[in-house]
Amino acid sequence: MDKIYDVIIIGAGPAGLTAGIYCGRYMLSTLILEKGAVGGQITLTSEIENYPGQLGGGAESGMTLTARMREQAESFGAVFEAAEIVKAELDGDIKKLTASNGKEYCAKAVIISGGAHFRPIGCENEDRFVGAGISYCATCDANFFTGLDVYVVGGGDSAVEEAMYLTKFARRVTIIHRRDSLRAAQRIQEKAFANDKISFLWNTVVESAEGEDVLDRLILKNTLTGERTEIKADPDDGMLGLFGFIGMLPDTDIYKEAGVALKGGYIDAGEDTHTSVPGVFAAGDIRTKLLRQVVTACADGAVAASEAEHYLNA
Ligand SMILES: Cc1cc2nc3c(=O)[nH]c(=O)nc-3n(C[C@H](O)[C@H](O)[C@H](O)COP(=O)(O)OP(=O)(O)OC[C@H]3O[C@@H](n4cnc5c(N)ncnc54)[C@H](O)[C@@H]3O)c2cc1C
């Protein structure tokens, strides 16, 4: 450890990158630490249609959008380093972070923007078809499945609500649930049962996703009998959709150990991005919030930087 930064940002997704741009503009010495690819989750998507300013047809990829965000943050003086933070000591005026290789970093304020990831469906070949038939976000991807048959895995509120949303685009939506009844709230269930575009496959799991370049077959397994069934895309469609809505997993263990209050696994922080620890702010998918999207992550990044600046200059 040789330098005390004004701000260290953990995670270089849209939230962390935007925080970096704003911290740089506030003339704060800023370090952004990233354990994987700069850009975060959105680098997995080839077209972001709903980020303001993207026009249909030519919508750009997550990779190119976040590459420009990085360039912009660097142009304002933010410094990037590849590191996975595994320990955080956040009490007191100087916060200490330790990386997996033992290197230590210090700052007067910390912005946590480590994101979250969707719980995988758990079927064979899942990774191969993400972005080519498999999705975890109806708000992001429903449009790509217009007129197709879509399958939804899950039985809770979000699975059923997202299935209903998908009926606006898809020809048919089938909810696949490993039990024989839904967990979703009664009023949500009633709406789904009344929707004639939705059908149900009970006591069923997706065993495998199949296809050449895109998803066109599913192998399903009955959890009671063990019987396997193959579902094929309509030959005219050439593709079907599979959405997993079985929860999100934020990586918050190290912050919990450091005394940061969590709620439902997420860092408990409101619109002001303040956590329970002074000088520590949470931005993007990792905090409690209603909508996890690029636009809301960027908004949080800007607020967190502004709040960090106020904290440092108080
Ligand atoms: C396939 C897919 C498609 C999507 N499509 C859209 C879309 O079309 N429109 C839209 O608005 N949203 C979309 N989303 C959602 C959007 O990507 C997220 O809401 C957004 O990326 C959240 O940004 P974030 O910065 O909070 O977190 P993330 O993007 O998750 O970034 C967090 C970063 O922190 C890093 N990190 C985590 N922990 C540590 C640590 N301990 N040390 C160092 N680094 C760490 C991670 O490696 C990651 O790079 C999509 C998501 C997925 C997965």
The ligand as a Gaussian input file, in Angstrom:
#p B3LYP/6-31G(d) Opt

LIG

0 1
 C      -27.349000     -11.046000     -20.531000
 C      -27.762000      -9.717000     -19.920000
 C      -28.441000      -8.804000     -20.709000
 C      -28.805000      -7.577000     -20.156000
 N      -29.432000      -6.687000     -20.974000
 C      -29.725000      -5.453000     -20.515000
 C      -30.285000      -4.482000     -21.375000
 O      -30.554000      -4.734000     -22.551000
 N      -30.539000      -3.256000     -20.844000
 C      -30.255000      -2.925000     -19.544000
 O      -30.459000      -1.775000     -19.151000
 N      -29.736000      -3.847000     -18.703000
 C      -29.466000      -5.099000     -19.144000
 N      -28.944000      -6.043000     -18.296000
 C      -28.760000      -5.683000     -16.874000
 C      -27.503000      -4.820000     -16.710000
 O      -26.411000      -5.475000     -17.327000
 C      -27.211000      -4.579000     -15.229000
 O      -28.315000      -3.988000     -14.615000
 C      -26.008000      -3.644000     -15.076000
 O      -24.864000      -4.186000     -15.729000
 C      -25.663000      -3.413000     -13.604000
 O      -24.506000      -2.647000     -13.539000
 P      -23.572000      -2.664000     -12.230000
 O      -22.444000      -1.771000     -12.560000
 O      -24.386000      -2.391000     -11.039000
 O      -23.093000      -4.167000     -12.069000
 P      -22.335000      -5.183000     -13.028000
 O      -22.590000      -4.882000     -14.448000
 O      -22.690000      -6.523000     -12.512000
 O      -20.790000      -4.888000     -12.762000
 C      -20.198000      -5.220000     -11.546000
 C      -18.717000      -5.447000     -11.760000
 O      -18.086000      -5.585000     -10.489000
 C      -17.090000      -6.579000     -10.574000
 N      -16.851000      -7.076000      -9.216000
 C      -17.755000      -7.691000      -8.403000
 N      -17.191000      -7.984000      -7.212000
 C      -15.903000      -7.567000      -7.283000
 C      -14.807000      -7.621000      -6.366000
 N      -14.945000      -8.180000      -5.154000
 N      -13.614000      -7.115000      -6.747000
 C      -13.477000      -6.548000      -7.986000
 N      -14.478000      -6.484000      -8.902000
 C      -15.678000      -6.985000      -8.546000
 C      -17.699000      -7.624000     -11.506000
 O      -16.694000      -8.424000     -12.114000
 C      -18.427000      -6.729000     -12.522000
 O      -17.615000      -6.431000     -13.648000
 C      -28.538000      -7.278000     -18.796000
 C      -27.873000      -8.210000     -17.996000
 C      -27.491000      -9.413000     -18.552000
 C      -26.754000     -10.422000     -17.684000

